[in-house]
Amino acid sequence: MENSKNFIVFFDTNFLIQCKDLEQIDFSELFGDFNSIELLLTEPVLKEIDNFKTDPNRRRSGKARKYNSILSKILNSDDTLYPINKDSSIVLKLAPHYKYIDLANVDGLLDISNPDDMLLAYVMKYKAENQGKICLITHDNIILAKAHNRKLDKHDIPESWLLPPSKDENQKTIETLQKQIIELKKNRPDIQVNCFLEDINGRLTEKPVVKLFPPLTPEETDYFINKLKSKFPLKIDFSEELNIAEKLYKPNHARFHFDFIQQMHVAQTKERIDNYINVDYPEWIEKLNKWLSKIHFHLYYKHNTLRLVVNLENTGNVFADDLRLELSLLNGCEFIPKSFLEYDYNIALSMPKCPNPPSGRYTKSPLEFLNSSYPTLYNFPSKPQPPYRNKHKLYYEYKHDDLEDKLMFTCDEFRHHAETKSLSFDVLLPGIYDYSEIKQKHKITAGNIPVAIEGINAFEIETEKCSTLDYVKEIIDKQTQTIR
């Protein structure tokens, strides 16, 4: 804009409500080196200001009351204006009064009952009857667009004129409560929990693959039974085992002397042979059938064990007194004790051992005249000592010897700003057929934590169908190679 100009400025209600006080606004930022600026108060702005006096928003109602007070001064002044600066180059005054019908006839597309459209009609009517630099300032994009379509001189309110966003009562209440919470937390523990999954070899996995094993068909079961029966056939001929026992005497050279050992051959009885043929061997076939009927479950358990790692840290300023940690697995998952992995899994995948045919055997015993006796040494039990309990360590609340979906831990004093406590558990997912994710839930309570700390972690999983037949072939081939 050219320097040394006089400006007639129309504005909407937001100019008075959302901007700084008129005395604080730098009008040269928008109008340059001006001579004078007249800010015209129109009827739609006056009505909205009057309505805002009782608005629940304190900033809006405070601004409205201020400009209503200024309006009273304008109405009581001789020249009906209110100076904004000391030299009165910027003044606030009332716009001319126009009849409703006259404003409606300015532009047939404007709805005069709408305050924004009435403001535009005021500008157009005034411009048609007066000369000079007439413009409109607003922060409303709809008003700016309508003014642009009608070729009116318009300006968007500069950001520097606007007040910072106001905080309503709810926001102020929230901030007050947040400050109180921060103060309270200074004197309380703050337990952080972080969980992740690893495979059984300790490699971090974001989306584990779970192997699914279908049961063996009756035909496949018969195939393995026949294969094992041919590998370990039933022995029927025991004629060589019924020889007469013989008694032998052999010298046995010891380190510093020699004595005589009696070695006797003992033949098997017919009763033992009948028991092997009619009981032991048929029972072995029956055990094989049961083992093969459940092998897909054992393979599933063996190949679908994951490791859940739970890290706990107290980032507060005091220790957690009498802390209790509850870990739960959802979706049918279960925690596995180490004894279960070391014993049950290995036993379950071990093929039932074929009974050995009975055979004669040699027994050895020293001759009676060389037997000697030695004094018996007794170990007297020591006085039992109470178990040591570290008050900063997490302990199981009860013994964990079987599959469970929940574990409980206790700690007398869970220290703050100490090393992160890391717990790891082997987990089993028997319900994986129905779920696509693993869920772990934790709950922490303590004597000086007013509200329990709870959370749920979810881990996506994928599934892979495997051939039970191939796995069983490998197991049987490997185990039969070490027999006989």
C-alpha positions in Angstrom: 0.0 0.0 0.0 1.0 3.5 -0.6 2.4 5.7 2.2 0.4 8.5 3.9 -3.1 7.1 3.3 -6.3 7.2 5.2 -8.0 3.8 5.7 -11.6 2.8 6.5 -11.5 -0.6 8.1 -14.4 -3.0 8.6 -13.8 -6.1 10.8 -15.7 -9.1 12.2 -16.2 -10.0 15.9 -13.1 -12.3 16.0 -10.9 -9.2 15.4 -12.0 -7.9 18.8 -12.2 -11.2 20.7 -9.2 -13.2 19.4 -6.7 -10.4 18.9 -4.7 -8.4 21.4 -6.1 -5.1 22.8 -6.3 -2.5 20.1 -3.6 -0.4 21.8 -1.2 -3.3 21.5 -1.7 -4.0 17.8 1.0 -2.7 15.3 -1.3 -1.6 12.5 1.7 -0.5 10.3 2.4 -4.2 9.9 -0.7 -4.4 7.6 -1.2 -0.8 6.5 2.3 0.5 6.3 3.0 4.3 6.9 -0.6 5.4 7.2 -2.1 8.8 8.1 -5.2 7.6 9.8 -7.2 4.5 10.4 -10.9 4.4 11.2 -12.2 1.1 12.7 -15.9 0.9 12.0 -18.2 -1.0 14.4 -21.1 -2.5 12.5 -24.4 -3.8 13.8 -23.7 -7.6 13.4 -20.5 -7.1 15.4 -22.2 -5.1 18.1 -24.9 -7.8 18.5 -22.4 -10.6 18.8 -20.3 -8.6 21.4 -23.4 -8.1 23.5 -24.2 -11.8 23.4 -20.7 -12.7 24.5 -20.9 -10.8 27.8 -22.4 -13.9 29.5 -20.3 -16.5 27.7 -18.8 -19.2 30.0 -15.4 -18.7 28.4 -13.7 -16.1 30.6 -11.5 -14.6 27.9 -14.5 -14.1 25.5 -16.8 -12.7 28.1 -14.0 -10.4 29.5 -13.3 -9.0 26.0 -17.0 -8.5 25.3 -17.5 -6.5 28.5 -14.5 -4.4 27.7 -15.8 -3.4 24.3 -19.3 -2.8 25.6 -17.7 -0.3 28.0 -15.9 1.3 25.1 -19.2 1.5 23.2 -20.7 3.3 26.1 -17.9 5.9 25.9 -18.4 6.3 22.1 -22.1 6.9 22.6 -21.5 9.5 25.3 -18.7 11.4 23.4 -19.4 14.5 21.3 -17.7 13.1 18.2 -18.9 9.5 18.7 -15.4 8.0 18.5 -12.9 6.3 20.7 -9.1 7.1 20.2 -6.9 4.1 20.2 -3.5 5.9 20.3 -2.2 9.2 21.7 -2.3 11.2 18.5 -5.8 9.8 17.6 -4.6 8.6 14.2 -6.4 5.4 15.0 -9.9 5.6 16.2 -12.8 3.2 16.8 -16.2 4.6 15.7 -19.7 3.4 14.8 -20.4 2.6 11.2 -23.4 4.3 9.5 -26.7 2.7 10.2 -28.4 1.0 7.2 -31.9 -0.3 6.9 -32.3 -4.0 6.6 -34.1 -3.7 3.2 -31.2 -1.6 1.8 -28.6 -4.2 2.9 -30.7 -7.0 1.5 -30.8 -5.3 -1.9 -27.0 -4.9 -2.1 -26.4 -8.5 -3.2 -29.2 -11.1 -3.7 -26.8 -14.0 -3.0 -26.1 -12.8 0.6 -28.3 -13.9 3.5 -28.6 -10.8 5.6 -29.9 -12.8 8.6 -26.4 -14.3 8.8 -24.0 -12.0 10.7 -21.1 -12.7 8.3 -23.2 -11.9 5.2 -24.6 -8.8 6.8 -21.0 -7.6 7.5 -20.2 -8.0 3.8 -23.3 -6.1 2.8 -22.2 -3.3 5.1 -18.8 -3.1 3.4 -20.4 -3.2 -0.1 -23.0 -0.5 0.8 -20.4 1.8 2.4 -18.0 1.4 -0.6 -20.8 2.3 -3.0 -21.5 5.5 -1.2 -18.0 6.6 -0.1 -14.5 7.1 -1.6 -11.1 6.2 -0.1 -9.3 3.1 1.0 -12.0 0.8 2.3 -11.1 -2.7 3.4 -12.1 -5.7 5.5 -9.9 -7.6 7.9 -10.9 -11.0 9.3 -9.4 -14.4 10.2 -12.4 -16.2 8.8 -11.7 -18.0 5.5 -15.3 -18.1 4.4 -15.7 -14.3 4.8 -12.3 -13.8 2.9 -13.5 -16.1 0.1 -16.9 -14.2 -0.3 -15.1 -10.8 -0.2 -12.7 -12.1 -2.9 -15.6 -13.1 -5.1 -17.0 -9.6 -4.7 -13.7 -7.9 -5.4 -13.5 -6.2 -2.0 -10.2 -5.2 -0.5 -9.6 -7.7 2.3 -6.8 -8.7 4.6 -6.2 -11.8 6.8 -5.4 -10.9 10.4 -1.6 -11.3 10.9 -0.6 -14.1 13.4 1.3 -11.5 15.5 -2.0 -9.8 16.3 -3.6 -12.9 17.7 -3.7 -13.9 21.4 -2.2 -17.3 22.4 -4.8 -20.0 22.6 -6.8 -19.7 25.8 -7.2 -22.5 28.3 -10.7 -23.4 29.3 -11.7 -24.4 32.9 -11.4 -28.1 32.1 -7.9 -27.6 30.7 -6.8 -25.6 33.7 -8.2 -28.3 36.1 -6.4 -31.0 34.2 -3.1 -29.0 34.4 -3.6 -28.5 38.1 -4.2 -32.2 38.7 -1.2 -33.1 36.6 1.0 -30.9 38.7 -0.4 -32.5 41.9 0.2 -36.0 40.4 3.8 -35.0 39.7 4.3 -33.9 43.3 2.8 -37.1 44.6 5.0 -39.2 42.4 8.1 -37.6 43.9 7.3 -39.6 47.0 6.1 -42.8 45.4 7.7 -45.6 43.4 7.1 -45.6 39.7 7.3 -49.1 38.2 8.0 -49.5 34.5 7.4 -52.8 32.8 8.8 -53.8 29.4 8.1 -57.2 27.7 9.4 -58.9 24.6 9.6 -62.4 23.1 12.5 -64.6 22.2 12.8 -68.0 20.6 14.1 -70.9 22.7 17.7 -70.1 21.6 17.5 -66.5 22.9 17.0 -64.8 19.6 14.6 -61.8 19.7 11.5 -62.4 17.6 8.8 -59.9 16.7 6.5 -62.4 15.0 7.2 -66.0 15.9 6.2 -68.9 13.7 4.2 -71.6 15.4 4.5 -75.1 13.9 1.3 -77.2 13.7 1.4 -81.0 13.8 -1.6 -83.1 12.7 -2.1 -86.5 14.4 -0.8 -89.6 12.6 -3.3 -91.5 10.5 -4.1 -95.2 11.4 -2.2 -96.2 8.3 0.9 -94.2 9.3 0.7 -95.7 12.8 0.6 -99.2 11.4 3.5 -98.4 9.2 5.7 -97.4 12.1 4.6 -100.4 14.3 5.5 -102.9 11.5 8.8 -101.2 10.9 9.7 -101.4 14.6 8.5 -105.0 14.8 10.8 -106.0 11.9 13.6 -104.0 13.5 13.1 -105.7 16.9 11.4 -109.0 16.2 9.9 -111.2 18.9 12.4 -114.0 19.9 10.9 -117.4 20.3 13.8 -119.9 20.2 15.5 -120.0 23.7 17.0 -123.5 23.4 20.5 -122.2 24.0 19.5 -120.4 27.2 18.4 -123.5 29.0 21.9 -125.0 29.5 23.0 -126.2 32.9 24.8 -123.6 34.9 28.4 -124.1 35.5 30.5 -122.8 38.3 33.9 -121.3 37.5 36.7 -120.2 39.7 39.1 -117.5 38.3 41.9 -115.6 40.0 41.3 -111.9 40.1 44.5 -109.8 40.4 44.1 -106.8 42.6 46.5 -103.8 43.0 48.7 -105.3 45.7 47.3 -108.9 46.0 45.0 -111.3 44.4 41.9 -113.1 45.7 39.4 -115.6 44.3 36.2 -114.6 42.6 33.4 -117.0 42.2 31.7 -116.6 38.8 28.5 -118.5 38.2 26.3 -118.9 35.0 22.6 -118.7 35.7 20.2 -119.9 33.0 16.8 -118.2 32.4 13.7 -119.9 33.6 10.8 -120.9 31.4 8.6 -118.5 33.5 10.8 -115.5 32.5 10.7 -116.6 28.8 6.9 -116.9 28.8 6.6 -113.5 30.5 8.7 -112.0 27.8 6.7 -113.6 24.9 3.2 -113.1 26.4 3.5 -109.9 28.5 6.6 -107.8 27.9 6.6 -107.8 24.1 2.8 -107.2 23.7 3.0 -104.4 26.2 5.8 -102.8 24.2 3.6 -102.9 21.1 0.7 -101.3 23.1 3.1 -98.6 24.4 4.2 -97.8 20.9 0.6 -97.4 19.8 -0.1 -94.9 22.6 3.2 -93.1 22.0 2.4 -92.7 18.3 -1.2 -91.6 19.0 0.1 -88.7 21.1 3.4 -87.8 19.3 1.8 -84.8 17.5 1.1 -83.2 20.9 4.7 -83.8 22.1 6.1 -82.4 18.9 3.9 -79.4 19.2 5.1 -78.7 22.7 8.7 -79.3 21.8 8.8 -77.0 18.8 6.5 -74.2 20.0 8.1 -73.1 23.2 8.8 -69.4 23.3 10.6 -67.3 25.9 8.9 -64.3 27.5 11.3 -61.7 29.0 9.8 -59.2 31.5 12.0 -56.3 32.6 11.0 -54.3 35.6 12.5 -51.0 36.8 11.6 -48.6 39.6 12.1 -45.0 38.2 10.5 -43.4 41.3 12.3 -41.8 44.2 11.5 -44.4 46.8 11.5 -48.2 46.9 8.2 -50.1 46.5 7.2 -51.6 49.8 5.9 -55.2 49.9 5.7 -55.4 46.1 3.5 -58.1 44.5 3.8 -58.9 40.8 1.2 -60.9 39.0 2.0 -62.2 35.5 -0.8 -63.8 33.4 -1.0 -65.4 29.9 -4.2 -65.0 28.0 -5.6 -66.9 24.9 -4.9 -70.3 26.5 -1.2 -69.8 26.9 0.7 -71.3 29.9 4.0 -70.9 31.7 6.3 -73.9 31.6 8.5 -74.8 34.6 12.1 -75.8 33.8 11.6 -79.3 35.2 8.8 -79.8 32.7 11.0 -78.9 29.8 14.0 -80.9 31.0 12.0 -84.1 31.9 8.6 -84.3 30.4 9.5 -83.2 26.9 12.5 -85.5 26.6 10.7 -88.5 28.0 7.7 -87.8 25.8 9.8 -87.8 22.6 11.7 -91.0 23.6 10.4 -94.1 21.9 9.3 -96.9 24.3 12.2 -99.3 24.6 11.8 -102.8 23.3 12.2 -105.4 26.0 15.4 -107.5 25.7 14.9 -111.3 25.3 15.8 -113.1 28.5 19.2 -114.7 28.5 21.6 -116.5 30.8 23.9 -114.4 32.8 27.1 -114.7 34.9 27.1 -113.6 38.5 30.3 -112.8 40.4 30.8 -112.9 44.2 33.9 -113.2 46.4 34.5 -116.4 48.1 33.0 -116.5 51.6 36.2 -117.0 53.4 37.6 -113.8 51.9 34.6 -111.7 52.9 35.5 -109.0 55.4 33.5 -106.5 57.3 34.2 -102.8 57.7 32.9 -100.4 60.4 29.9 -98.4 59.4 30.4 -94.6 59.3 27.4 -92.5 60.3 26.7 -88.9 59.1 25.0 -87.0 61.9 22.6 -84.3 60.5 23.5 -80.7 61.1 21.2 -78.2 62.6 18.8 -76.8 60.0 19.3 -73.2 59.1 16.5 -70.8 58.1 16.6 -69.9 54.4 18.2 -66.6 53.6 15.9 -64.1 51.9 17.2 -61.0 50.1 14.6 -58.3 50.7 15.5 -56.6 47.3 14.9 -59.8 45.3 11.8 -61.1 43.6 10.6 -64.5 44.8 8.0 -66.9 43.6 5.0 -66.7 45.9 4.3 -70.4 45.5 6.2 -73.4 43.9 5.9 -73.6 40.2 6.0 -77.3 39.1 3.3 -77.6 36.4 1.8 -75.7 33.5 0.1 -72.5 34.7 -1.4 -69.4 33.2 -0.5 -67.2 36.2 2.6 -66.6 38.3 2.9 -64.5 41.5 6.1 -62.9 42.8 6.8 -60.9 45.9 9.6 -58.5 47.0 10.0 -56.9 50.4 11.7 -53.7 49.0 11.9 -53.2 45.2 14.7 -50.6 45.0 14.5 -47.4 43.0 17.2 -46.3 40.5 18.7 -49.7 40.7 19.5 -52.3 38.0 16.6 -53.5 35.8 15.2 -56.7 37.1 14.9 -59.2 34.2 12.7 -62.3 34.4 12.4 -64.9 31.7 9.9 -67.7 31.3 9.3 -70.4 28.8 5.7 -70.3 27.6 3.5 -72.8 25.7 0.6 -71.9 23.4 -1.8 -74.9 23.2 -4.6 -72.6 22.0 -2.7 -71.3 19.1 -5.2 -72.9 16.6 -7.8 -70.3 17.5 -5.7 -67.2 18.0 -3.4 -65.0 15.9 -1.7 -63.3 18.8 -0.1 -63.8 22.2 -1.3 -61.7 25.1 0.5 -61.1 28.4 -1.0 -59.2 31.3 0.8 -57.8 34.3 -0.5 -56.3 37.6 1.7 -54.7 40.2 0.7 -53.6 43.7 2.7 -52.3 46.6 2.1 -50.8 50.1 3.0 -47.3 48.9 1.4 -47.5 45.4 -2.3 -46.3 45.8 -3.6 -47.7 42.5 -2.5 -51.0 40.9 -0.3 -50.7 37.8 -1.8 -52.9 35.1 -1.0 -53.4 31.4 -1.4 -55.8 28.5 1.1 -56.7 25.8 0.1 -58.3 22.5 2.4 -60.1 20.1 1.3 -61.2 16.6 2.1 -64.8 15.5 2.2 -66.8 12.3 1.5 -70.5 11.9 3.1 -73.2 9.7 1.8 -76.7 9.0 4.3 -79.5 9.4 4.5 -83.1 8.5 4.2 -85.3 11.6 5.2 -88.3 9.5 8.6 -86.9 8.6 9.4 -85.8 12.1 8.5 -89.3 13.5 10.6 -91.0 10.9 13.6 -88.9 11.9 13.0 -89.6 15.6 12.7 -93.4 15.1 15.7 -93.6 12.8 17.9 -91.6 15.2 16.9 -93.6 18.3 17.0 -97.1 16.6 20.6 -96.4 15.5 21.7 -96.3 19.1 20.0 -99.6 20.0 21.7 -102.9 19.5 
